[in-house]
């Protein structure tokens, strides 16, 4: 794998397709994970693989580097029980999805890089495709980073024609197109405090515009060798709902808190709680509001192979979580993952 990657990077440099330095070393990263989720309705199996490589310039061209990445996610959805009749699998005993992502990022100057990405999802009843451009810029001695991303989306699906519970005839389109713009801010407020914020705007041909605004603060408490993470996200998808979609307007808020505890030099134990609240109005011209809420309690354990906390390290991780909602439903999730850096 290392020799193949180096040949690809050398070819990109020779052809001039990317500004790969003639003298370079490689940083490579391999990620893999598996997860299992189950509630009263479905059970879901997820497996993922990812690979990324970035050049390290050994010449005097500061800031010039190139990164390539690839990821694949497989998802298998099945009924939670044999007598489950509420799921429309259209004669199939399971649903399968496979998604693929490719990206290339090019460093231009110190603290500046741009990238292109492309991906698609293959499903039994719907296929989707997306592509876009992204850029990152560091400011103030690399203490503040601004990230921008623009993405185009397209979904091809089987059309459905049925009467909804409120008596409306629903005819879903065969093609859905849209775009997304995201702006993110990352800032070192101090040696022990990080602040992050992001804004996202999504436009779709079958729904009104949706936007979200989120913020997170991370505070390392040196005396306890631990870190407190607090985050808040607000999401709105409101406006006139035409009879081409299966759900109405949505206003949602998510609040989460996590504690990350360093243990025995190479272990990190995390415990978290997330509360989600959503108000959904089936159609904008009705007064009926479906108000839902859920609690998610989760914990993870990570082991780093390196004792140097100032550098990235290969690691393995385990996660378990429990989800509960005010509709008397709930589910559990378990996952295991590994990251190799070489």
Secondary structure, DSSP 8 states (H G I E B T S, - for coil): -HHHHHHHHHHHHHHTSS---SSEEEEEEEEEEEEEEEESSEEEEEEEEEEEEEEEE-SS-TT--EEEEEEEEEEEEEESSTT--SS--TT-SEEEEEEEEEEEEEEEETTEEEEEEEEEEEESSEEEEEEEEEEEEEETTTTEEEEEEEEEEEEEE---EEE-TTS-EEE--SEEEEEEEEEEEEEEEETTEEEEEEEEEEEETTEEEEEEEEEEEEEEEGGGTEEEEEEEEEEEE-S---TTSSS-EEEEEEEEEEEEEEETTTEEEEEEEEEEEEEEESSTTS--EEEEEEEEEEEEEEEES-S-TTS---EEEEEEEEEEETTS-EEEEEEEEEEEE-
